[in-house]
Amino acid sequence: MRSHVRRAIVALLFLFGVRATSAAAPSRLAGELDAAGLRETVARERGHVVLVNFWATWCVPCREEFPSLSRLQERNRAAGLRVVGVSTDFEKQRTAVEKFLAERRAPFPNYHRKRGGDDQDFIEAVDPSWGGELPFSVLYDRSGRKVRAFSGKLPIAAAEREIRKLLANR
């Protein structure tokens, strides 16, 4: 009888242990965004200068500039800068996105571009001058007005000067 109880306890511990270790880790993504969601996200940050960066894990310049974006956010957060990342990776690459964000420990929220709808419509809603290349960043002033778009790897020093001018304007 004792051996049956012991086996049952071991079996239960094994089952609960497997369940606990196989549970999915919490997502590092703040959610999904389409064009309307992006507008709402920028609008929620009114009063702050917002830099939205579109990136993908397969994009080498995106991966290279990510640490600079993190430092930019850290240096200017108290003054009112909010960096927002938007992964444009396909849904099947979500695991790679989660791993990338876990490794980088981004100090700013990152979203995944919501699938559905026409990609070109999304691109044009973000900025009509955007051709879909990555990385791509859009800078908004404290009122939520689009100030500038940056195509390609962000020139951090020049962008930070522009950001600080916007931060100085209350």
C-alpha positions in Angstrom: 0.0 0.0 0.0 2.8 2.4 0.9 4.5 1.9 -2.5 1.2 2.7 -4.3 0.9 6.0 -2.4 4.6 6.8 -3.0 4.2 6.1 -6.7 1.1 8.2 -6.8 2.9 11.1 -5.1 5.8 10.8 -7.5 3.5 10.7 -10.5 1.7 13.8 -9.3 4.9 15.6 -8.7 6.1 14.6 -12.1 2.9 15.8 -13.8 2.8 19.1 -12.0 6.6 19.6 -12.5 6.2 19.0 -16.3 3.2 21.3 -16.4 5.1 24.1 -14.6 8.1 23.9 -16.8 6.2 23.6 -20.0 4.1 26.7 -19.3 4.7 29.4 -21.8 6.8 32.3 -20.6 5.0 35.6 -20.6 5.3 37.5 -23.8 7.8 40.4 -24.1 5.6 42.0 -26.7 3.2 44.7 -25.5 0.6 43.5 -28.0 -0.2 43.8 -31.7 -0.7 47.0 -33.7 -2.3 47.9 -37.0 -2.3 51.5 -38.3 -5.2 52.5 -36.0 -3.5 50.9 -33.0 -0.3 52.8 -33.8 -2.3 56.1 -33.9 -3.8 55.3 -30.6 -0.4 54.4 -29.1 1.1 57.7 -30.2 -2.0 59.6 -28.9 -1.7 57.9 -25.5 1.8 59.4 -25.2 0.7 63.0 -25.8 2.9 65.2 -23.7 5.9 63.1 -24.6 8.2 63.0 -27.7 7.7 59.7 -29.3 10.1 57.8 -31.6 8.5 54.8 -33.3 10.9 52.3 -34.7 9.9 49.6 -37.2 12.3 46.6 -37.2 12.6 42.9 -37.8 14.8 40.1 -36.5 16.1 39.2 -39.9 17.2 42.9 -40.6 20.9 43.3 -39.8 20.8 47.1 -39.5 17.7 46.8 -37.2 19.6 44.4 -34.9 22.6 46.7 -34.9 20.7 49.9 -34.0 18.6 48.3 -31.3 21.1 48.9 -28.4 21.4 52.5 -29.5 17.7 52.9 -29.3 17.8 51.5 -25.8 20.5 53.9 -24.7 18.6 56.8 -26.4 15.5 55.9 -24.4 17.5 55.6 -21.1 19.3 58.9 -21.6 16.1 60.8 -22.4 13.3 59.1 -20.6 13.2 61.6 -17.7 13.0 64.5 -20.1 9.9 62.9 -21.8 11.1 60.6 -24.6 9.1 57.5 -25.3 10.6 54.9 -27.8 8.1 52.4 -29.2 9.3 49.4 -31.2 7.2 47.6 -33.8 8.3 44.2 -35.1 7.3 43.6 -38.7 8.4 39.9 -38.5 5.9 37.3 -39.8 3.8 35.5 -37.2 5.8 32.3 -37.7 8.9 34.2 -36.5 7.3 35.2 -33.2 9.6 32.9 -31.2 12.6 34.7 -32.8 11.1 38.0 -31.9 10.5 36.9 -28.3 14.1 35.6 -28.0 15.5 38.8 -29.5 13.6 41.0 -27.0 14.6 38.7 -24.1 18.3 39.0 -25.1 18.1 42.8 -25.6 16.0 43.6 -22.5 14.6 46.6 -24.2 13.6 49.5 -21.9 10.7 50.4 -24.1 7.5 48.7 -25.3 7.6 46.6 -28.4 4.6 45.5 -30.4 4.1 43.1 -33.2 2.5 44.4 -36.4 -0.9 42.9 -36.6 -1.4 40.7 -39.6 -4.3 41.1 -42.0 -5.1 43.9 -44.3 -2.8 45.1 -47.0 0.9 45.7 -46.1 1.1 48.7 -48.5 -2.0 50.3 -46.8 -0.2 49.9 -43.4 3.0 51.4 -44.8 1.2 54.4 -46.3 -0.7 54.9 -43.1 2.6 55.1 -41.2 4.2 57.5 -43.6 3.5 58.0 -47.3 7.2 58.4 -48.0 8.0 55.0 -46.5 8.8 52.3 -49.1 8.7 49.5 -46.6 12.5 49.3 -46.0 13.8 48.6 -42.6 14.7 49.9 -40.2 12.3 52.9 -40.4 11.6 55.4 -37.6 9.1 58.1 -37.2 9.5 61.0 -34.7 6.4 62.7 -33.1 6.4 65.9 -31.1 4.6 66.3 -27.7 1.3 67.0 -29.4 1.5 63.8 -31.5 2.3 65.6 -34.7 4.7 63.7 -37.0 7.9 65.7 -37.2 10.3 63.5 -39.2 10.8 60.1 -40.7 14.1 58.3 -40.8 14.7 55.6 -43.5 17.4 53.1 -42.8 19.6 52.9 -39.7 18.9 55.9 -37.4 21.7 58.5 -37.3 21.6 58.4 -33.5 23.6 61.6 -32.8 21.6 63.7 -35.2 18.4 62.2 -34.1 19.2 62.8 -30.5 19.9 66.5 -31.2 16.5 66.8 -32.9 14.8 64.9 -30.1 16.3 67.1 -27.4 15.1 70.2 -29.3 11.6 68.8 -29.2 12.0 67.8 -25.5 13.0 71.4 -24.7 9.7 72.7 -26.2 7.0 72.4 -23.6 
